[in-house]
Amino acid sequence: MKKIAFLLIIGAISFSSCKKTYSCTCVASTAAGGGTTVYEIPNATQSQAQTFCIANEVYIQGTTQQTTCHL
């Protein structure tokens, strides 16, 4: 279910006609270490990019101990 919601958000952002590209930076911590991933969100409003970033954080939290994402 989380994957479907994640893909729907990506699809909605892909079809929007806005002109700005945002970056969503996610920092994850696991028992084995952690890492940082940056997602480029093209052609999105700030609201759409924030929604994507929050959804991505929720999705990643299902697989790691702690994740924080921000624009």
N, C-alpha and C positions, 0 to 999 in steps of 0.2 A: 504494500500500500504506500509506503514511504517513497519507493522508487517511482511509482506512478505519479505521485504528487510532484516529485522532483522533476520528472520529465515534462509534465504539463507546464510547470513554471518556466522551464527552459524554452519550451515551444512557444509560450505566450510572449516571452521576451524576444524571441527570434522574429516573430511576425509584427512586432511593433514598428512604428515609423518614426520614432524619436531619433535624435542625432548624437547623443552623448554615450561614450563608453565609460563604464565604471569598473573598478577592481574590488573584488571581495577577497579579503585576506582571512584565512582560517588557520588558527594555531591549535594543534591537537596534541594531547598528552596521553601516552599509554604507559603500561607497565614496562615496556621495552624501550621507552624513550619518547619521542614526539617529532613533530615536524610542522612546517608552515607550507601552505598551498595558497597560491593566488589564482583566482578565477577572473577572467576578463568577461564582462557583461556588455556586449555591444548594443547600440541602438536602444537604449532603455532610459526611462525616466528615473529619477532618484528613488521614487516610491517603488517602482518595479525592481530596481536593483536591490533595494533594501529587503523587499519580499523574498527575492532569490537568495540573498545572503542569509536571512533568517531560516529559510527552508533548508538550505544547505547545512547550516549549523545543526538543526534538528536531525537531519539525515545522518550526518557524521557522528553525532552523539550516540546513535544506536550502535556504532561499531568501536568507539573509543571511550576512555574514561572521562575525559573532559575536552570540550572543544569550544573555542570562541571565534566567531566570525564577525568582521566589521568592514564597512566600505572604506 
